[in-house]
Amino acid sequence: MKLRKMNKTRILILFMVIIYPTIAHKTEKEENVLVLGTADFDEVIKQNEFILVEFYAPWCGHCKSLAPEYAKAATLLAEEQSEIMLAKVDATKESKVARKYDIQGYPTLKLFKGSKIIDYTGGRKAEEIIQWLKKKTGPPAKELSTAEDATLFKESAHVVVVGFFQDQEADDAKVFLEVADEIDDYPFAITSSKKVYKQLDVESDGVVLFKKFDEGRNAFEDEITIKSLKKFVKANSLPLVIEFDSENAQKIFDGDIKTHIFLFISKSSPEYTKLVEDYNSAAGVYKKKVKFVVVDTEKEDHERIVEFFGLKKEDMPAVQIIQLKDDVKKFKPETKEISLKTIHSFLEGVFDGRLKEHLLSEDVPEDWDKHPVKVLVSKNFESVAFDKSKDVLVEFFAPWCGHCQHLAPIYGELGEKYKENDAIVIAKMDSTRNELEHTKISSFPTIKLYKKGTNEAIEYNGELTLDGITKFLETNGEYGKDAPNKDKKDDEPDYVQEKDEL
């Protein structure tokens, strides 16, 4: 094992900590994650060449989900005796540090790399965190020199990308390395070795993506540009039929393909093998137009995506389509039968416009107007929100959203404050169960004021406090409409496990 030479500054710091421990601030550590605050933040950052810092809020749901994976990554790096450290800061408690680094959402992760600060753009699993860190702290592409190097690298991950360039100073090689530096999801390597060419069955310069599924490899055949090469990697790095899970959810919804079809079925279902066969056949036909996804409905952590499509257990197995273009649109087939023929008909119905968007709606609760905060669903939304005799404030929320849960008691106080005011209505709508054709909600909570007389909708972007929302109401939607406060929202679609904002 090679030991890196320590520079004089690091040796001096280490010496001071060992010899004079009483003058050094004792930094707390939880599961190999450093716990930082105002007292020791700058000192610890200076002591470490590479340190990833998570700014979190204790009440944030996404922060809680990230915590065990973050700790696992820290432990694995510690076991490797890596110089990369992981730390965390409670941004609600250590507000001075949070303000210094302009933290506007939770969790926010930043890599401190010497004098540089890099925003984290990797995944949420321990392995993805480590892979991203190693990519950002090392060379963008590994150098392959021998046949053994080639074999080991090819087998090191489900997807790897190799650039074959006799001249690594050529323009194409430089473009390849630039793309390698930008894409953090997959390992990249570069080689000029004839032994590696032979071992990987490559005859000439170019780029090849190796994968442990479908056809096994894809050779890049277009002109090498940053745009074309990135598109190539994204298009070929997922299987024709993708099994949905939290690790690949973000990759599923990334890329140029905006139409996704989902098969919801239990793996233990007697129909599973036949339906997946038909599904695979259809996927081959629509490879460049549609992403095909299978969701195992027996997994508990898939409840959210099932709920997002408004499906119940008795509806399974089922197919649904989602389009992610200017906004999110969902489509439901005309028949429950699932076969190669009905899948084809369903997709063509969406593409030719024959099938209309499917909108979710609950029934109107009997006591929807009993409490100070009125309960809206799709079916009573327009009659209440578009009442021109009143100003109507609507909170669009998701039950799972940490920010919405934090807002709930404040919004309840707001309802109490205006319950005797006949000119103002305070209302809320669960946007995971109710959808509107004219209003698309992309993050939670979203608060809109529908103005008296015009029904003009003004979105509130101020602080989530009683005082802030009250000012918004009493200034007729002027206060807070142009003051973005990103930490108030959880991004949708929620089944992607997108950040609070990460």
Sequence and secondary structure as in RCSB ss.txt:
>XXXX:A:sequence
MKLRKMNKTRILILFMVIIYPTIAHKTEKEENVLVLGTADFDEVIKQNEFILVEFYAPWCGHCKSLAPEYAKAAT
LLAEEQSEIMLAKVDATKESKVARKYDIQGYPTLKLFKGSKIIDYTGGRKAEEIIQWLKKKTGPPAKELSTAEDA
TLFKESAHVVVVGFFQDQEADDAKVFLEVADEIDDYPFAITSSKKVYKQLDVESDGVVLFKKFDEGRNAFEDEIT
IKSLKKFVKANSLPLVIEFDSENAQKIFDGDIKTHIFLFISKSSPEYTKLVEDYNSAAGVYKKKVKFVVVDTEKE
DHERIVEFFGLKKEDMPAVQIIQLKDDVKKFKPETKEISLKTIHSFLEGVFDGRLKEHLLSEDVPEDWDKHPVKV
LVSKNFESVAFDKSKDVLVEFFAPWCGHCQHLAPIYGELGEKYKENDAIVIAKMDSTRNELEHTKISSFPTIKLY
KKGTNEAIEYNGELTLDGITKFLETNGEYGKDAPNKDKKDDEPDYVQEKDEL
>XXXX:A:secstr
       HHHHHHHHHHHH GGGS   EEETTEEE  TTTHHHHHHH SEEEEEEE TT HHHHHHHHHHHHHHH
HHHHTT SEEEEEEETTT HHHHHHTT  SSSEEEEEETTEEEE  S SSHHHHHHHHHHHHS SSEE  SHHHH
HHHHTSSSEEEEEE S TTSHHHHHHHHHHHH  SS EEEE  HHHHHHTT  SSEEEEEESSTTSEEE  S   
HHHHHHHHHHHSS SEEE  TTTHHHHT SS  EEEEEEE TTSTTHHHHHHHHHHHHHHTTTTEEEEEEETT G
GGHHHHHHTT  GGG SEEEEEEESSSEEEE  S S  SHHHHHHHHHHHHTT S          TTTTSSSEEE
E HHHHHHHHT TTSEEEEEEE TT HHHHHHHHHHHHHHHHHTT TTEEEEEEETTT   SS    EESEEEEE
 TTT  EEEE S SSHHHHHHHHHTTT TTTT   GGG EES GGGT  S  
